Amino acid sequence: MANRNTGGAFRGEEDTPANRKLIRPNLSEMADRYPTRSFAQRKQVPPEQTNAESYYYLKQMGAKTPMILVLTDGEKVHGWIEWYDKACLKVNREGAPNLLIPKASIKYMYKASEESGGSEADGNR
């Protein structure tokens, strides 16, 4: 007659429970066989701010480089940059009042020494 064990399975009288060994693979062998994706291979996200703008302003401020700022309406402002912040530039001018110009109103700027070079016609700065 079949006996019922505690696990709910039926077993015959001649079947005896055997010692079973759990076989686990060696983890180091598994790592060699199936390499995981490395995080070093991912592309790095570019930084939000490169500080190139700050470096440029500081360089021009230190040398008091004469600059020409072309505003969005086409007006040119001659002077040198005294200081800057996140939203505006302060431009000193000779024989004229100093100006505080919002960066949003500046179309582009260049060194005054580049104006006489004739590079203005090709548009490359």
Backbone hydrogen bonds in HBPLUS format (Angstrom, degrees):
<---DONOR---> <-ACCEPTOR-->    atom                        ^
c    i                          cat <-CA-CA->   ^        H-A-AA   ^      H-
h    n   atom  resd res      DA  || num        DHA   H-A  angle D-A-AA Bond
n    s   type  num  typ     dist DA aas  dist angle  dist       angle   num
A0003-ASN N   A0011-ARG O   3.07 MM   8  5.69 152.5  2.15 171.0 164.9     1
A0011-ARG N   A0003-ASN O   3.22 MM   8  5.69 158.1  2.27 155.0 161.4     2
A0005-ASN N   A0009-ALA O   3.45 MM   4  6.20 175.3  2.45 167.3 166.3     3
A0008-GLY N   A0005-ASN O   3.33 MM   3  5.87 167.9  2.35 113.2 116.8     4
A0015-ASP N   A0012-GLY O   3.23 MM   3  5.32 144.3  2.37  98.4 108.5     5
A0030-MET N   A0026-ASN O   3.14 MM   4  6.47 153.0  2.22 148.0 155.9     6
A0031-ALA N   A0027-LEU O   2.98 MM   4  6.20 149.7  2.08 144.1 151.8     7
A0032-ASP N   A0028-SER O   3.17 MM   4  6.41 150.3  2.26 139.5 146.4     8
A0033-ARG N   A0029-GLU O   2.97 MM   4  6.16 154.9  2.03 146.5 153.9     9
A0034-TYR N   A0030-MET O   2.86 MM   4  5.88 165.2  1.88 151.9 155.5    10
A0042-ARG N   A0039-PHE O   3.31 MM   3  5.57 158.0  2.36 104.9 111.1    11
A0055-TYR N   A0051-ASN O   3.04 MM   4  6.17 160.5  2.08 145.2 150.8    12
A0056-TYR N   A0052-ALA O   2.98 MM   4  6.16 159.9  2.02 149.0 153.9    13
A0057-TYR N   A0053-GLU O   3.01 MM   4  6.26 167.8  2.02 155.4 158.1    14
A0058-LEU N   A0054-SER O   2.92 MM   4  6.07 167.9  1.93 154.7 158.3    15
A0059-LYS N   A0055-TYR O   3.00 MM   4  6.12 156.0  2.06 146.6 153.1    16
A0060-GLN N   A0056-TYR O   3.04 MM   4  6.29 162.7  2.07 153.0 157.0    17
A0061-MET N   A0057-TYR O   2.82 MM   4  5.97 153.7  1.89 152.3 160.5    18
A0062-GLY N   A0058-LEU O   2.95 MM   4  6.01 161.4  1.99 146.7 151.3    19
A0063-ALA N   A0059-LYS O   3.26 MM   4  6.42 153.8  2.34 142.8 148.8    20
A0064-LYS N   A0060-GLN O   2.98 MM   4  5.73 113.6  2.43 131.3 146.6    21
A0065-THR N   A0060-GLN O   3.13 MM   5  5.25 156.3  2.19 145.0 151.3    22
A0064-LYS N   A0061-MET O   3.22 MM   3  4.92 145.3  2.34  93.3 103.5    23
A0112-ALA N   A0066-PRO O   2.83 MM  46  5.46 174.9  1.83 141.1 139.6    24
A0067-MET N   A0079-GLY O   2.61 MM  12  5.43 169.5  1.62 158.8 162.4    25
A0079-GLY N   A0067-MET O   3.04 MM  12  5.43 155.4  2.10 155.6 158.5    26
A0068-ILE N   A0110-TYR O   2.79 MM  42  5.48 161.6  1.82 170.7 175.5    27
A0110-TYR N   A0068-ILE O   2.99 MM  42  5.48 152.9  2.06 147.6 156.3    28
A0069-LEU N   A0077-VAL O   2.87 MM   8  5.08 166.2  1.89 148.3 151.6    29
A0077-VAL N   A0069-LEU O   2.83 MM   8  5.08 157.2  1.88 144.2 152.0    30
A0070-VAL N   A0108-TYR O   2.83 MM  38  5.47 164.4  1.85 164.7 169.9    31
A0107-LYS N   A0070-VAL O   2.79 MM  37  5.65 145.7  1.91 143.3 155.0    32
A0108-TYR N   A0070-VAL O   3.27 MM  38  5.47 156.9  2.33 142.7 148.6    33
A0071-LEU N   A0075-GLU O   2.83 MM   4  5.35 173.5  1.83 165.3 166.0    34
A0074-GLY N   A0071-LEU O   2.92 MM   3  5.30 163.8  1.95 117.2 121.2    35
A0072-THR N   A0105-SER O   2.93 MM  33  5.51 149.3  2.03 144.1 145.7    36
A0080-TRP N   A0092-ASN O   2.98 MM  12  5.41 146.6  2.10 143.9 153.3    37
A0092-ASN N   A0080-TRP O   2.84 MM  12  5.41 159.5  1.88 168.4 164.4    38
A0082-GLU N   A0090-LYS O   2.82 MM   8  5.56 166.5  1.84 157.7 162.0    39
A0090-LYS N   A0083-TRP O   2.88 MM   7  5.40 165.2  1.90 162.2 158.5    40
A0085-ASP N   A0088-CYS O   3.02 MM   3  5.63 151.8  2.10 163.7 165.4    41
A0103-LYS N   A0087-ALA O   2.78 MM  16  5.61 171.9  1.79 139.0 141.7    42
A0089-LEU N   A0101-ILE O   2.83 MM  12  5.27 157.5  1.88 148.5 154.2    43
A0101-ILE N   A0089-LEU O   2.76 MM  12  5.27 154.6  1.82 164.7 166.1    44
A0091-VAL N   A0099-LEU O   2.77 MM   8  5.20 159.5  1.82 155.1 161.5    45
A0099-LEU N   A0091-VAL O   2.90 MM   8  5.20 164.2  1.92 151.0 154.9    46
A0105-SER N   A0102-PRO O   3.04 MM   3  5.60 151.4  2.12 112.8 120.8    47
A0106-ILE N   A0103-LYS O   3.12 MM   3  5.30 165.5  2.14 109.5 113.8    48
A0114-GLU N   A0111-LYS O   3.09 MM   3  5.52 149.6  2.19 109.1 117.5    49
A0115-GLU N   A0112-ALA O   3.19 MM   3  5.42 150.9  2.28 104.5 112.8    50
A0117-GLY N   A0114-GLU O   3.30 MM   3  5.19 141.4  2.46  93.6 104.4    51
